[in-house]
Amino acid sequence: MRSISRIIKAESRPMGGLSTYSPIPSRQLDQIDPFIFLNHHGPQFFPPNNNGLPFGPHPHRGIETVTFIISGDIAHKDSSGAKSVINGGGIQWMTAGSGLIHAELSSDEFIREGGDLEILQLWVNLPAKHKMTTPSYKGLQSDELAKIQPAPGIEADLIAGDWDGRKGSVNTLTDIFLSTIRMQKGSTLNMDIPGERNIFFYVVKGLIDVNDKEIPEFHLAEFENEGSKLSLEAQRDSIIILGHAHPLNEPMVAHGPFVMNTEEEIAQAYQDFREGKMGRWEE
C-alpha cells in the first residue's frame, strides 16, 4: 500500500466576492512535483446580473494550466487567437510554454442569468526543455472527454495519460496522468501507481477512504514514494482529481504568473512580457 504522509486542508483565500481555497502552495506544502498550484473556486451561487469571474488578461510562461469546470462556465480568450466557452463538466488544457496572455471570464449568459459555479485550476510545471515551447490551448466539453467506468458506481473523465488501454483526451508534452473521478457512495476502486511517480490526490466533494485513511472534501493527500497500491472507498457521493507523474527534480523559481528554473529567467519573462513578446491583447 502507498502510505499517506499528510492530509492537508485547503486554505481559504477569497478573491473579492469569489470563494477560493488552495491546498498548494500553502504553509504546509509547497508542491507535489510537478503539480505546483491548485485553486478551488466555489461552490457558490451567483445571482442574475453578476460580475462573473475576475480573471482578466494576464500572462503565463513555463507552465501548463488545467481547468476543471464542475458547474457554471468559463469564457476563455488568449493572445494566440484561441477562444471558447466551456460549460460544466468540461476542461481546459493550456500550455503556456514560452508565454501568452489569456483571460478567464464568465460567459455573457452566466453574467446575465447567474447560477451555480465551481471551478478548479491546477498548474503543472514544465521541465526546462519544454518551458519555451510554442503555446497551445484545448477546450473540451463534457461529451468530448474520454469516459471510462473502472468499477460499478464509478465514472472517470480520462484527461491525460492511459488507463487500462484507453488513451486520454489531451496529448501532452510529458508523461502525466490526470483524471476526474466521480464515485457513488459505497463504491470501491483499486489502483496501482508505481512508487517512483508522485501522486496528486484532491477531494473536490464528498469523503473518500484511501488506504484506511479518510480524506474529506477540500483536502489534499500527500503520499510517500513507497508501495504502489491505492484502495479507495467512497463514504459519500464524491468527486476527486487524481493525477500522477514522475517528478522533474529541477530548480523551480515561481514569481506571479511565471514559473522558471532561475531568477534570471524570471526577469527575462517580465521583460519579454513588457516588450509584447507574449502577444498583444485585443478586446
Secondary structure, DSSP 4 states (H G I P E B T S, - for coil): -PPEEEEEEPEE--BTTB-EEEEESSSS-S-BTTEEEEEEEEEEEE-SS-----EEEEEEBSEEEEEEEEESEEEEEETTS-EEEEETT-EEEEE-TT-EEEEEE--HHHHHH-EEEEEEEEEEEPPGGGTTSPPEEEEE-GGGSEEE--STTEEEEEEESEETTEEPSS--SS-EEEEEEEE-TT-EEEEE--TTSEEEEEEEESEEEETTEEEETTEEEEE-SS--EEEEEESSSEEEEEEEE-------EEETTEEESSHHHHHHHHHHHHTTTT-----
